């Protein structure tokens, strides 16, 4: 498991939920998605610093980030959750498990809140 893959996904989710936050026509979704991208940024930063501290290596690249405009946000987040689950299965060192769990909880909470209209 390469840390840059999970970082790439977290950056992608941050950008895409921020875009969805700006594009939604529902105030409640606007606020829920704002909370998501603010919280994912904190998790992302903590993970990157933790990884660099343990490995002694600087993050040199997180790869290309896919920007997706106009996506159905609940479908997108469910897809991201599936991608996270596959990362967890390939995390032999166990280093990423806590972060993957934190992001998964954030996704599940957000998906629930988006249903409360």
Number of C-alpha atoms within 10 A of each C-alpha: 15 11 17 16 15 22 21 18 20 24 21 18 24 20 19 24 28 18 19 20 23 14 14 15 10 10 10 15 22 18 14 17 26 18 16 20 22 13 15 20 16 10 18 20 13 13 20 16 13 14 18 14 11 9 10 9 9 11 14 7 10 16 11 10 15 13 12 16 13 10 14 10 20 16 11 15 20 15 12 19 20 13 13 21 15 11 19 20 11 12 15 11 8 11 16 20 17 12 17 21 15 14 21 19 13 19 20 16 13 18 18 11 14 17 9 8 7
